[in-house]
Amino acid sequence: MITIVAKFIVHKGQESAFLKLIEELGEASRAEDGNIEYVLHKKVDDPSTYCLIEKWKDQAAIDFHNNTPHFTGTVPKIVELAEVSIDLYEPV
Amino acid sequence: MITIVAKFIVHKGQESAFLKLIEELGEASRAEDGNIEYVLHKKVDDPSTYCLIEKWKDQAAIDFHNNTPHFTGTVPKIVELAEVSIDLYEPV
């Protein structure tokens, strides 16, 4: 299993556009066979910071995901709305 | 539910000491009533970076946890071994 922790600091005034895109992407991503978990979180003490915690079966599932129409069609728009940092982890 | 994402960049040569402490802390933390999940992850492309993803029932569970002997006895040692950043999130 691979866990992706994606942190977003959303630009001022772009929250609703960001949330709409993430919701679309999330719905389609959760439907993929290789997906285990896909949950968006909001930072408790900073309403413009979000964290997407995704769990995928393996790297092949992530590669497949990264080439889906919902990913390639949505992610370029999302990165326009926020500062993004993405880390991939494996459970110890 | 509150999710804690704690990122650790472990100082050179301190990995085994860090892993030992986190394992001790994890075992005791998972036994707490308020804990839902407590999983250590290692960054796929950087062996000195770890991420602890913890899920707690609520803030009261976190407050209780932060005052347990295993927390107060271990965390001060852990922060000596790594650069630590901690974010608290709530699912959207």
N, CA and C atoms of all chains as a GROMACS GRO file, in nm:
protein
  552
    1MET      N    1   0.084  -0.120   0.000
    1MET     CA    2   0.000   0.000   0.000
    1MET      C    3   0.088   0.126   0.000
    2ILE      N    4   0.045   0.229  -0.070
    2ILE     CA    5   0.115   0.358  -0.072
    2ILE      C    6   0.017   0.466  -0.028
    3THR      N    7   0.064   0.549   0.065
    3THR     CA    8  -0.018   0.660   0.112
    3THR      C    9   0.036   0.790   0.054
    4ILE      N   10  -0.053   0.868  -0.006
    4ILE     CA   11  -0.015   1.000  -0.058
    4ILE      C   12  -0.069   1.106   0.036
    5VAL      N   13   0.019   1.195   0.081
    5VAL     CA   14  -0.023   1.309   0.163
    5VAL      C   15  -0.001   1.434   0.079
    6ALA      N   16  -0.111   1.494   0.036
    6ALA     CA   17  -0.102   1.612  -0.053
    6ALA      C   18  -0.154   1.732   0.024
    7LYS      N   19  -0.067   1.831   0.044
    7LYS     CA   20  -0.103   1.950   0.123
    7LYS      C   21  -0.129   2.066   0.028
    8PHE      N   22  -0.240   2.136   0.050
    8PHE     CA   23  -0.277   2.248  -0.037
    8PHE      C   24  -0.295   2.375   0.045
    9ILE      N   25  -0.225   2.480   0.011
    9ILE     CA   26  -0.252   2.610   0.070
    9ILE      C   27  -0.324   2.690  -0.038
   10VAL      N   28  -0.456   2.703  -0.020
   10VAL     CA   29  -0.541   2.756  -0.127
   10VAL      C   30  -0.529   2.908  -0.134
   11HIS      N   31  -0.515   2.961  -0.256
   11HIS     CA   32  -0.504   3.106  -0.274
   11HIS      C   33  -0.634   3.173  -0.229
   12LYS      N   34  -0.618   3.294  -0.178
   12LYS     CA   35  -0.732   3.373  -0.125
   12LYS      C   36  -0.848   3.376  -0.225
   13GLY      N   37  -0.969   3.345  -0.177
   13GLY     CA   38  -1.088   3.355  -0.261
   13GLY      C   39  -1.111   3.237  -0.352
   14GLN      N   40  -1.022   3.137  -0.350
   14GLN     CA   41  -1.035   3.024  -0.444
   14GLN      C   42  -1.088   2.898  -0.377
   15GLU      N   43  -1.132   2.908  -0.251
   15GLU     CA   44  -1.173   2.787  -0.177
   15GLU      C   45  -1.287   2.712  -0.245
   16SER      N   46  -1.394   2.784  -0.284
   16SER     CA   47  -1.509   2.708  -0.337
   16SER      C   48  -1.473   2.641  -0.470
   17ALA      N   49  -1.394   2.709  -0.553
   17ALA     CA   50  -1.352   2.647  -0.681
   17ALA      C   51  -1.266   2.525  -0.652
   18PHE      N   52  -1.176   2.540  -0.552
   18PHE     CA   53  -1.088   2.428  -0.513
   18PHE      C   54  -1.170   2.310  -0.463
   19LEU      N   55  -1.265   2.337  -0.374
   19LEU     CA   56  -1.345   2.228  -0.314
   19LEU      C   57  -1.427   2.156  -0.419
   20LYS      N   58  -1.477   2.232  -0.517
   20LYS     CA   59  -1.557   2.171  -0.623
   20LYS      C   60  -1.473   2.073  -0.705
   21LEU      N   61  -1.354   2.118  -0.743
   21LEU     CA   62  -1.264   2.033  -0.823
   21LEU      C   63  -1.221   1.909  -0.746
   22ILE      N   64  -1.185   1.927  -0.618
   22ILE     CA   65  -1.139   1.814  -0.538
   22ILE      C   66  -1.253   1.712  -0.518
   23GLU      N   67  -1.374   1.765  -0.504
   23GLU     CA   68  -1.488   1.674  -0.485
   23GLU      C   69  -1.510   1.588  -0.610
   24GLU      N   70  -1.502   1.656  -0.729
   24GLU     CA   71  -1.517   1.583  -0.857
   24GLU      C   72  -1.408   1.476  -0.869
   25LEU      N   73  -1.286   1.520  -0.843
   25LEU     CA   74  -1.171   1.428  -0.855
   25LEU      C   75  -1.183   1.313  -0.755
   26GLY      N   76  -1.228   1.348  -0.635
   26GLY     CA   77  -1.241   1.247  -0.530
   26GLY      C   78  -1.343   1.139  -0.564
   27GLU      N   79  -1.456   1.183  -0.614
   27GLU     CA   80  -1.564   1.088  -0.647
   27GLU      C   81  -1.515   0.985  -0.750
   28ALA      N   82  -1.450   1.036  -0.854
   28ALA     CA   83  -1.401   0.946  -0.960
   28ALA      C   84  -1.285   0.860  -0.909
   29SER      N   85  -1.200   0.918  -0.824
   29SER     CA   86  -1.082   0.844  -0.775
   29SER      C   87  -1.124   0.731  -0.682
   30ARG      N   88  -1.219   0.758  -0.596
   30ARG     CA   89  -1.265   0.654  -0.502
   30ARG      C   90  -1.328   0.536  -0.578
   31ALA      N   91  -1.374   0.560  -0.700
   31ALA     CA   92  -1.437   0.454  -0.778
   31ALA      C   93  -1.333   0.363  -0.845
   32GLU      N   94  -1.208   0.404  -0.843
   32GLU     CA   95  -1.104   0.322  -0.907
   32GLU      C   96  -1.073   0.198  -0.824
   33ASP      N   97  -1.047   0.085  -0.893
   33ASP     CA   98  -1.018  -0.041  -0.822
   33ASP      C   99  -0.901  -0.028  -0.726
   34GLY      N  100  -0.798   0.050  -0.769
   34GLY     CA  101  -0.675   0.057  -0.690
   34GLY      C  102  -0.681   0.148  -0.570
   35ASN      N  103  -0.796   0.219  -0.556
   35ASN     CA  104  -0.804   0.312  -0.444
   35ASN      C  105  -0.856   0.248  -0.316
   36ILE      N  106  -0.795   0.282  -0.204
   36ILE     CA  107  -0.837   0.229  -0.073
   36ILE      C  108  -0.904   0.338   0.009
   37GLU      N  109  -0.846   0.458   0.002
   37GLU     CA  110  -0.900   0.570   0.081
   37GLU      C  111  -0.865   0.699   0.010
   38TYR      N  112  -0.958   0.798   0.022
   38TYR     CA  113  -0.933   0.926  -0.047
   38TYR      C  114  -1.013   1.031   0.029
   39VAL      N  115  -0.948   1.094   0.129
   39VAL     CA  116  -1.023   1.183   0.219
   39VAL      C  117  -0.957   1.320   0.223
   40LEU      N  118  -1.039   1.424   0.200
   40LEU     CA  119  -0.990   1.562   0.211
   40LEU      C  120  -1.010   1.610   0.354
   41HIS      N  121  -0.909   1.676   0.407
   41HIS     CA  122  -0.914   1.731   0.543
   41HIS      C  123  -0.886   1.881   0.538
   42LYS      N  124  -0.940   1.953   0.636
   42LYS     CA  125  -0.914   2.097   0.649
   42LYS      C  126  -0.834   2.119   0.776
   43LYS      N  127  -0.732   2.208   0.769
   43LYS     CA  128  -0.648   2.230   0.886
   43LYS      C  129  -0.730   2.298   0.996
   44VAL      N  130  -0.717   2.246   1.119
   44VAL     CA  131  -0.800   2.292   1.230
   44VAL      C  132  -0.779   2.442   1.256
   45ASP      N  133  -0.652   2.486   1.247
   45ASP     CA  134  -0.625   2.626   1.284
   45ASP      C  135  -0.595   2.716   1.164
   46ASP      N  136  -0.623   2.667   1.040
   46ASP     CA  137  -0.596   2.752   0.924
   46ASP      C  138  -0.689   2.713   0.809
   47PRO      N  139  -0.799   2.789   0.790
   47PRO     CA  140  -0.903   2.748   0.696
   47PRO      C  141  -0.860   2.747   0.550
   48SER      N  142  -0.739   2.796   0.518
   48SER     CA  143  -0.699   2.794   0.376
   48SER      C  144  -0.608   2.675   0.346
   49THR      N  145  -0.578   2.596   0.450
   49THR     CA  146  -0.490   2.481   0.428
   49THR      C  147  -0.569   2.351   0.434
   50TYR      N  148  -0.548   2.269   0.332
   50TYR     CA  149  -0.617   2.140   0.324
   50TYR      C  150  -0.513   2.029   0.308
   51CYS      N  151  -0.555   1.906   0.341
   51CYS     CA  152  -0.466   1.792   0.324
   51CYS      C  153  -0.549   1.675   0.271
   52LEU      N  154  -0.505   1.624   0.158
   52LEU     CA  155  -0.572   1.508   0.097
   52LEU      C  156  -0.488   1.386   0.135
   53ILE      N  157  -0.549   1.291   0.205
   53ILE     CA  158  -0.479   1.167   0.239
   53ILE      C  159  -0.542   1.056   0.154
   54GLU      N  160  -0.457   1.002   0.066
   54GLU     CA  161  -0.502   0.900  -0.028
   54GLU      C  162  -0.426   0.771   0.002
   55LYS      N  163  -0.497   0.659  -0.004
   55LYS     CA  164  -0.430   0.528   0.010
   55LYS      C  165  -0.458   0.447  -0.118
   56TRP      N  166  -0.349   0.396  -0.177
   56TRP     CA  167  -0.359   0.322  -0.302
   56TRP      C  168  -0.295   0.183  -0.284
   57LYS      N  169  -0.346   0.086  -0.360
   57LYS     CA  170  -0.297  -0.053  -0.343
   57LYS      C  171  -0.146  -0.060  -0.366
   58ASP      N  172  -0.098   0.002  -0.474
   58ASP     CA  173   0.044  -0.006  -0.508
   58ASP      C  174   0.079   0.104  -0.609
   59GLN      N  175   0.205   0.106  -0.654
   59GLN     CA  176   0.248   0.210  -0.748
   59GLN      C  177   0.173   0.198  -0.881
   60ALA      N  178   0.141   0.075  -0.921
   60ALA     CA  179   0.069   0.057  -1.048
   60ALA      C  180  -0.067   0.125  -1.041
   61ALA      N  181  -0.131   0.118  -0.928
   61ALA     CA  182  -0.263   0.183  -0.909
   61ALA      C  183  -0.248   0.334  -0.919
   62ILE      N  184  -0.138   0.387  -0.867
   62ILE     CA  185  -0.113   0.531  -0.874
   62ILE      C  186  -0.083   0.572  -1.018
   63ASP      N  187  -0.001   0.489  -1.086
   63ASP     CA  188   0.030   0.520  -1.227
   63ASP      C  189  -0.099   0.522  -1.310
   64PHE      N  190  -0.185   0.423  -1.285
   64PHE     CA  191  -0.314   0.418  -1.359
   64PHE      C  192  -0.394   0.545  -1.329
   65HIS      N  193  -0.403   0.577  -1.198
   65HIS     CA  194  -0.480   0.695  -1.154
   65HIS      C  195  -0.429   0.823  -1.222
   66ASN      N  196  -0.297   0.836  -1.227
   66ASN     CA  197  -0.237   0.959  -1.281
   66ASN      C  198  -0.261   0.976  -1.431
   67ASN      N  199  -0.310   0.870  -1.494
   67ASN     CA  200  -0.338   0.877  -1.638
   67ASN      C  201  -0.487   0.875  -1.670
   68THR      N  202  -0.570   0.880  -1.568
   68THR     CA  203  -0.716   0.881  -1.593
   68THR      C  204  -0.760   1.020  -1.641
   69PRO      N  205  -0.869   1.026  -1.716
   69PRO     CA  206  -0.920   1.157  -1.763
   69PRO      C  207  -0.955   1.251  -1.647
   70HIS      N  208  -1.010   1.191  -1.537
   70HIS     CA  209  -1.048   1.280  -1.426
   70HIS      C  210  -0.924   1.340  -1.360
   71PHE      N  211  -0.813   1.264  -1.359
   71PHE     CA  212  -0.690   1.321  -1.302
   71PHE      C  213  -0.631   1.424  -1.397
   72THR      N  214  -0.606   1.385  -1.520
   72THR     CA  215  -0.538   1.475  -1.614
   72THR      C  216  -0.622   1.598  -1.647
   73GLY      N  217  -0.757   1.581  -1.633
   73GLY     CA  218  -0.843   1.696  -1.664
   73GLY      C  219  -0.860   1.792  -1.548
   74THR      N  220  -0.836   1.743  -1.426
   74THR     CA  221  -0.867   1.826  -1.308
   74THR      C  222  -0.743   1.883  -1.240
   75VAL      N  223  -0.641   1.800  -1.228
   75VAL     CA  224  -0.524   1.842  -1.148
   75VAL      C  225  -0.459   1.970  -1.200
   76PRO      N  226  -0.444   1.987  -1.334
   76PRO     CA  227  -0.386   2.113  -1.381
   76PRO      C  228  -0.465   2.236  -1.335
   77LYS      N  229  -0.596   2.222  -1.320
   77LYS     CA  230  -0.678   2.335  -1.271
   77LYS      C  231  -0.654   2.357  -1.121
   78ILE      N  232  -0.643   2.245  -1.047
   78ILE     CA  233  -0.626   2.255  -0.901
   78ILE      C  234  -0.495   2.326  -0.867
   79VAL      N  235  -0.388   2.291  -0.938
   79VAL     CA  236  -0.258   2.350  -0.904
   79VAL      C  237  -0.253   2.499  -0.934
   80GLU      N  238  -0.351   2.548  -1.010
   80GLU     CA  239  -0.360   2.693  -1.034
   80GLU      C  240  -0.419   2.764  -0.911
   81LEU      N  241  -0.492   2.690  -0.829
   81LEU     CA  242  -0.570   2.750  -0.719
   81LEU      C  243  -0.498   2.743  -0.585
   82ALA      N  244  -0.386   2.670  -0.581
   82ALA     CA  245  -0.324   2.646  -0.449
   82ALA      C  246  -0.175   2.618  -0.464
   83GLU      N  247  -0.106   2.636  -0.352
   83GLU     CA  248   0.033   2.593  -0.341
   83GLU      C  249   0.027   2.447  -0.297
   84VAL      N  250   0.094   2.359  -0.373
   84VAL     CA  251   0.075   2.215  -0.350
   84VAL      C  252   0.208   2.147  -0.314
   85SER      N  253   0.205   2.060  -0.211
   85SER     CA  254   0.323   1.975  -0.185
   85SER      C  255   0.271   1.833  -0.166
   86ILE      N  256   0.336   1.739  -0.232
   86ILE     CA  257   0.289   1.600  -0.234
   86ILE      C  258   0.400   1.506  -0.190
   87ASP      N  259   0.369   1.422  -0.090
   87ASP     CA  260   0.465   1.322  -0.044
   87ASP      C  261   0.403   1.183  -0.055
   88LEU      N  262   0.484   1.088  -0.100
   88LEU     CA  263   0.439   0.948  -0.106
   88LEU      C  264   0.507   0.868   0.004
   89TYR      N  265   0.427   0.791   0.076
   89TYR     CA  266   0.480   0.715   0.190
   89TYR      C  267   0.438   0.569   0.185
   90GLU      N  268   0.517   0.485   0.250
   90GLU     CA  269   0.476   0.345   0.271
   90GLU      C  270   0.474   0.318   0.420
   91PRO      N  271   0.374   0.244   0.469
   91PRO     CA  272   0.370   0.212   0.612
   91PRO      C  273   0.498   0.140   0.653
   92VAL      N  274   0.548   0.171   0.773
   92VAL     CA  275   0.669   0.104   0.824
   92VAL      C  276   0.630  -0.032   0.881
   93MET      N  277  -1.392   1.358   1.449
   93MET     CA  278  -1.260   1.295   1.438
   93MET      C  279  -1.156   1.400   1.399
   94ILE      N  280  -1.036   1.388   1.454
   94ILE     CA  281  -0.925   1.477   1.420
   94ILE      C  282  -0.807   1.390   1.372
   95THR      N  283  -0.752   1.430   1.258
   95THR     CA  284  -0.636   1.359   1.204
   95THR      C  285  -0.511   1.442   1.227
   96ILE      N  286  -0.410   1.381   1.284
   96ILE     CA  287  -0.281   1.448   1.303
   96ILE      C  288  -0.182   1.394   1.201
   97VAL      N  289  -0.120   1.486   1.126
   97VAL     CA  290  -0.016   1.448   1.031
   97VAL      C  291   0.116   1.504   1.085
   98ALA      N  292   0.201   1.417   1.134
   98ALA     CA  293   0.327   1.460   1.194
   98ALA      C  294   0.442   1.414   1.104
   99LYS      N  295   0.517   1.511   1.052
   99LYS     CA  296   0.627   1.479   0.960
   99LYS      C  297   0.760   1.491   1.033
  100PHE      N  298   0.845   1.391   1.017
  100PHE     CA  299   0.974   1.389   1.085
  100PHE      C  300   1.087   1.375   0.982
  101ILE      N  301   1.181   1.467   0.984
  101ILE     CA  302   1.303   1.449   0.907
  101ILE      C  303   1.411   1.413   1.007
  102VAL      N  304   1.445   1.285   1.011
  102VAL     CA  305   1.531   1.231   1.116
  102VAL      C  306   1.678   1.269   1.091
  103HIS      N  307   1.744   1.313   1.198
  103HIS     CA  308   1.886   1.351   1.186
  103HIS      C  309   1.968   1.227   1.150
  104LYS      N  310   2.076   1.251   1.075
  104LYS     CA  311   2.164   1.144   1.027
  104LYS      C  312   2.207   1.050   1.142
  105GLY      N  313   2.190   0.920   1.121
  105GLY     CA  314   2.236   0.822   1.220
  105GLY      C  315   2.141   0.799   1.336
  106GLN      N  316   2.026   0.869   1.337
  106GLN     CA  317   1.934   0.857   1.451
  106GLN      C  318   1.811   0.771   1.418
  107GLU      N  319   1.810   0.706   1.302
  107GLU     CA  320   1.689   0.634   1.261
  107GLU      C  321   1.648   0.525   1.360
  108SER      N  322   1.746   0.441   1.400
  108SER     CA  323   1.703   0.328   1.485
  108SER      C  324   1.652   0.378   1.621
  109ALA      N  325   1.716   0.481   1.676
  109ALA     CA  326   1.669   0.537   1.804
  109ALA      C  327   1.529   0.595   1.786
  110PHE      N  328   1.510   0.665   1.673
  110PHE     CA  329   1.379   0.725   1.642
  110PHE      C  330   1.272   0.617   1.629
  111LEU      N  331   1.302   0.512   1.553
  111LEU     CA  332   1.203   0.405   1.530
  111LEU      C  333   1.165   0.335   1.659
  112LYS      N  334   1.264   0.316   1.747
  112LYS     CA  335   1.238   0.250   1.876
  112LYS      C  336   1.141   0.332   1.960
  113LEU      N  337   1.167   0.462   1.967
  113LEU     CA  338   1.081   0.550   2.047
  113LEU      C  339   0.939   0.557   1.989
  114ILE      N  340   0.930   0.569   1.856
  114ILE     CA  341   0.798   0.581   1.792
  114ILE      C  342   0.719   0.451   1.811
  115GLU      N  343   0.790   0.340   1.807
  115GLU     CA  344   0.721   0.211   1.825
  115GLU      C  345   0.664   0.200   1.966
  116GLU      N  346   0.746   0.240   2.066
  116GLU     CA  347   0.699   0.238   2.207
  116GLU      C  348   0.576   0.330   2.222
  117LEU      N  349   0.591   0.451   2.167
  117LEU     CA  350   0.483   0.551   2.178
  117LEU      C  351   0.357   0.501   2.106
  118GLY      N  352   0.379   0.440   1.991
  118GLY     CA  353   0.266   0.393   1.910
  118GLY      C  354   0.188   0.284   1.980
  119GLU      N  355   0.260   0.190   2.039
  119GLU     CA  356   0.194   0.078   2.106
  119GLU      C  357   0.102   0.128   2.218
  120ALA      N  358   0.156   0.220   2.298
  120ALA     CA  359   0.076   0.273   2.410
  120ALA      C  360  -0.037   0.362   2.359
  121SER      N  361  -0.011   0.436   2.253
  121SER     CA  362  -0.113   0.529   2.200
  121SER      C  363  -0.230   0.453   2.138
  122ARG      N  364  -0.199   0.349   2.065
  122ARG     CA  365  -0.306   0.269   2.002
  122ARG      C  366  -0.396   0.204   2.109
  123ALA      N  367  -0.344   0.187   2.228
  123ALA     CA  368  -0.423   0.124   2.336
  123ALA      C  369  -0.519   0.224   2.401
  124GLU      N  370  -0.505   0.351   2.370
  124GLU     CA  371  -0.593   0.451   2.431
  124GLU      C  372  -0.732   0.445   2.371
  125ASP      N  373  -0.836   0.467   2.455
  125ASP     CA  374  -0.974   0.462   2.405
  125ASP      C  375  -0.998   0.558   2.291
  126GLY      N  376  -0.937   0.677   2.303
  126GLY     CA  377  -0.966   0.783   2.205
  126GLY      C  378  -0.895   0.768   2.071
  127ASN      N  379  -0.808   0.665   2.061
  127ASN     CA  380  -0.734   0.651   1.936
  127ASN      C  381  -0.807   0.565   1.834
  128ILE      N  382  -0.803   0.609   1.708
  128ILE     CA  383  -0.868   0.535   1.599
  128ILE      C  384  -0.763   0.471   1.509
  129GLU      N  385  -0.656   0.547   1.483
  129GLU     CA  386  -0.550   0.497   1.395
  129GLU      C  387  -0.420   0.564   1.433
  130TYR      N  388  -0.309   0.489   1.417
  130TYR     CA  389  -0.179   0.545   1.456
  130TYR      C  390  -0.074   0.469   1.374
  131VAL      N  391  -0.044   0.524   1.254
  131VAL     CA  392   0.043   0.449   1.163
  131VAL      C  393   0.164   0.533   1.121
  132LEU      N  394   0.283   0.474   1.137
  132LEU     CA  395   0.406   0.541   1.092
  132LEU      C  396   0.432   0.502   0.947
  133HIS      N  397   0.471   0.599   0.868
  133HIS     CA  398   0.503   0.577   0.727
  133HIS      C  399   0.644   0.629   0.697
  134LYS      N  400   0.707   0.570   0.598
  134LYS     CA  401   0.839   0.614   0.554
  134LYS      C  402   0.825   0.671   0.414
  135LYS      N  403   0.892   0.784   0.386
  135LYS     CA  404   0.879   0.848   0.256
  135LYS      C  405   0.942   0.758   0.150
  136VAL      N  406   0.869   0.739   0.037
  136VAL     CA  407   0.912   0.643  -0.066
  136VAL      C  408   1.048   0.681  -0.123
  137ASP      N  409   1.069   0.814  -0.144
  137ASP     CA  410   1.194   0.855  -0.210
  137ASP      C  411   1.294   0.922  -0.116
  138ASP      N  412   1.273   0.911   0.016
  138ASP     CA  413   1.368   0.974   0.109
  138ASP      C  414   1.367   0.899   0.242
  139PRO      N  415   1.463   0.808   0.264
  139PRO     CA  416   1.460   0.719   0.381
  139PRO      C  417   1.473   0.790   0.516
  140SER      N  418   1.504   0.920   0.517
  140SER     CA  419   1.517   0.987   0.648
  140SER      C  420   1.390   1.062   0.686
  141THR      N  421   1.290   1.058   0.595
  141THR     CA  422   1.165   1.130   0.624
  141THR      C  423   1.053   1.031   0.656
  142TYR      N  424   0.985   1.058   0.767
  142TYR     CA  425   0.876   0.973   0.812
  142TYR      C  426   0.751   1.059   0.831
  143CYS      N  427   0.635   0.993   0.830
  143CYS     CA  428   0.509   1.063   0.855
  143CYS      C  429   0.422   0.974   0.941
  144LEU      N  430   0.381   1.032   1.053
  144LEU     CA  431   0.293   0.960   1.145
  144LEU      C  432   0.152   1.015   1.119
  145ILE      N  433   0.061   0.927   1.080
  145ILE     CA  434  -0.078   0.968   1.059
  145ILE      C  435  -0.160   0.907   1.173
  146GLU      N  436  -0.214   0.997   1.255
  146GLU     CA  437  -0.290   0.955   1.372
  146GLU      C  438  -0.434   1.003   1.356
  147LYS      N  439  -0.528   0.918   1.395
  147LYS     CA  440  -0.669   0.959   1.396
  147LYS      C  441  -0.722   0.945   1.538
  148TRP      N  442  -0.782   1.053   1.588
  148TRP     CA  443  -0.832   1.056   1.726
  148TRP      C  444  -0.981   1.092   1.725
  149LYS      N  445  -1.054   1.041   1.825
  149LYS     CA  446  -1.200   1.065   1.827
  149LYS      C  447  -1.231   1.213   1.827
  150ASP      N  448  -1.164   1.291   1.912
  150ASP     CA  449  -1.192   1.435   1.924
  150ASP      C  450  -1.076   1.505   1.995
  151GLN      N  451  -1.091   1.636   2.018
  151GLN     CA  452  -0.983   1.713   2.081
  151GLN      C  453  -0.959   1.664   2.224
  152ALA      N  454  -1.066   1.621   2.292
  152ALA     CA  455  -1.050   1.573   2.431
  152ALA      C  456  -0.959   1.450   2.433
  153ALA      N  457  -0.972   1.365   2.333
  153ALA     CA  458  -0.887   1.244   2.324
  153ALA      C  459  -0.741   1.285   2.303
  154ILE      N  460  -0.720   1.390   2.225
  154ILE     CA  461  -0.583   1.438   2.200
  154ILE      C  462  -0.526   1.501   2.327
  155ASP      N  463  -0.611   1.580   2.395
  155ASP     CA  464  -0.565   1.643   2.520
  155ASP      C  465  -0.525   1.535   2.622
  156PHE      N  466  -0.608   1.430   2.630
  156PHE     CA  467  -0.576   1.319   2.723
  156PHE      C  468  -0.443   1.255   2.683
  157HIS      N  469  -0.431   1.229   2.552
  157HIS     CA  470  -0.310   1.164   2.499
  157HIS      C  471  -0.184   1.245   2.531
  158ASN      N  472  -0.197   1.375   2.511
  158ASN     CA  473  -0.080   1.464   2.531
  158ASN      C  474  -0.035   1.472   2.676
  159ASN      N  475  -0.118   1.421   2.766
  159ASN     CA  476  -0.082   1.422   2.908
  159ASN      C  477  -0.051   1.284   2.964
  160THR      N  478  -0.046   1.184   2.878
  160THR     CA  479  -0.013   1.049   2.925
  160THR      C  480   0.137   1.038   2.951
  161PRO      N  481   0.176   0.946   3.042
  161PRO     CA  482   0.319   0.928   3.070
  161PRO      C  483   0.398   0.886   2.944
  162HIS      N  484   0.333   0.802   2.859
  162HIS     CA  485   0.408   0.758   2.739
  162HIS      C  486   0.433   0.875   2.645
  163PHE      N  487   0.338   0.970   2.641
  163PHE     CA  488   0.360   1.086   2.554
  163PHE      C  489   0.466   1.179   2.616
  164THR      N  490   0.441   1.220   2.740
  164THR     CA  491   0.530   1.319   2.802
  164THR      C  492   0.671   1.262   2.824
  165GLY      N  493   0.679   1.128   2.836
  165GLY     CA  494   0.811   1.068   2.857
  165GLY      C  495   0.888   1.044   2.729
  166THR      N  496   0.818   1.036   2.617
  166THR     CA  497   0.884   0.996   2.491
  166THR      C  498   0.903   1.112   2.395
  167VAL      N  499   0.803   1.196   2.382
  167VAL     CA  500   0.807   1.300   2.278
  167VAL      C  501   0.928   1.394   2.292
  168PRO      N  502   0.963   1.437   2.415
  168PRO     CA  503   1.082   1.522   2.428
  168PRO      C  504   1.209   1.456   2.373
  169LYS      N  505   1.217   1.324   2.381
  169LYS     CA  506   1.335   1.253   2.326
  169LYS      C  507   1.326   1.250   2.172
  170ILE      N  508   1.204   1.230   2.121
  170ILE     CA  509   1.187   1.219   1.975
  170ILE      C  510   1.225   1.351   1.907
  171VAL      N  511   1.183   1.463   1.965
  171VAL     CA  512   1.209   1.592   1.900
  171VAL      C  513   1.358   1.626   1.900
  172GLU      N  514   1.437   1.553   1.981
  172GLU     CA  515   1.582   1.571   1.978
  172GLU      C  516   1.643   1.502   1.854
  173LEU      N  517   1.570   1.404   1.800
  173LEU     CA  518   1.626   1.317   1.695
  173LEU      C  519   1.583   1.358   1.555
  174ALA      N  520   1.490   1.456   1.546
  174ALA     CA  521   1.435   1.486   1.414
  174ALA      C  522   1.383   1.628   1.408
  175GLU      N  523   1.369   1.678   1.286
  175GLU     CA  524   1.298   1.804   1.261
  175GLU      C  525   1.151   1.765   1.249
  176VAL      N  526   1.066   1.830   1.328
  176VAL     CA  527   0.927   1.785   1.337
  176VAL      C  528   0.830   1.896   1.294
  177SER      N  529   0.730   1.860   1.211
  177SER     CA  530   0.620   1.955   1.184
  177SER      C  531   0.489   1.878   1.201
  178ILE      N  532   0.396   1.940   1.272
  178ILE     CA  533   0.272   1.873   1.310
  178ILE      C  534   0.152   1.957   1.268
  179ASP      N  535   0.061   1.895   1.192
  179ASP     CA  536  -0.062   1.963   1.150
  179ASP      C  537  -0.183   1.883   1.199
  180LEU      N  538  -0.285   1.955   1.247
  180LEU     CA  539  -0.411   1.890   1.287
  180LEU      C  540  -0.518   1.922   1.184
  181TYR      N  541  -0.590   1.819   1.143
  181TYR     CA  542  -0.690   1.835   1.039
  181TYR      C  543  -0.823   1.772   1.078
  182GLU      N  544  -0.930   1.824   1.019
  182GLU     CA  545  -1.061   1.757   1.032
  182GLU      C  546  -1.111   1.721   0.893
  183PRO      N  547  -1.171   1.604   0.877
  183PRO     CA  548  -1.224   1.568   0.745
  183PRO      C  549  -1.325   1.672   0.698
  184VAL      N  550  -1.325   1.702   0.569
  184VAL     CA  551  -1.420   1.800   0.512
  184VAL      C  552  -1.554   1.730   0.491
   0.00000   0.00000   0.00000
